[in-house]
Amino acid sequence: MAEQEVGRWQCEKCGSTIVAAGTRTKAFKGVGAFTGECPWACGAWVNRGFRSIKPGAVRAYRADQWDQRPLGA
């Protein structure tokens, strides 16, 4: 199954849009998270949780990279 957008927000430090993507699993009722640096390389640290996604299965993208990816990728 392909990744889908699971969240979108503005970075608190640089104000750029960040997109979180992952694969939701109906059987998994827990919370997975993205923990790491802002994909815009501003130095901000991001820590966000997402329901029904296994831990380690969430990735963060720059909004322009996510929006310009080929469909079905």
N, C-alpha and C positions, 0 to 999 in steps of 0.2 A: 504494500500500500504506500502511496506517495505521501510526502509531508504535506501538511496543510497549515495554514496560518492559525495560530491559537491565541495570539495576543499582539497588540500594537500600542506603543506608548512613546512619549517624548522623553529623551534622556534628561535627567535632572541637572546635569552639568552643562552639556553643549546645546540642548534643545532639539537635537536631530531625532528623527523618527526611527525607532527600533521595531523590528518585526520578529516575533518568536514563532518558530515552526516546529512541528513534530507530528507524530502519528498517534492519534487517540486510540486507546484500547478499551472497548466496552467492558471486558472482563476485569480490568484493573481499576479498582476503586480508589486508589491512593493518589498522591500528588507527586509529580515530577517537577524538577526545577531547572532553570538556567542560572548558573552562577559563573560569572566571568567578567571580563572587561567589556566596556561599551564597544560595539563593532565599528564605531566611528573613530576609535583610537584617541578619545579625549582624556582618557585616564580614569573615567568614572567606573565604579564597580557595580555590577548589576546582579541582583539576587531576586528572582521572581519565580513563583510557583504556579503550576498549571495542573488542573484536575484531569484524571484519566489518562495521564501520560506517564510512562515508566520513567524512573529516575535515570538521568543521563541521556534521555531521548529528545531533549529540547535543544534547539540551536537558535542563536540570535543572528539576524542579518541586518544590514543597512536596508532601509525601506526601498531605496532605488534599486539595489541588487535584487531584492525579492520581487518587486513589481515588474522588473524587466526580464525575469527568467522565462525560458520557453515553457509554455503550458505542457503539462504532462511530465515535466522533469522531476 
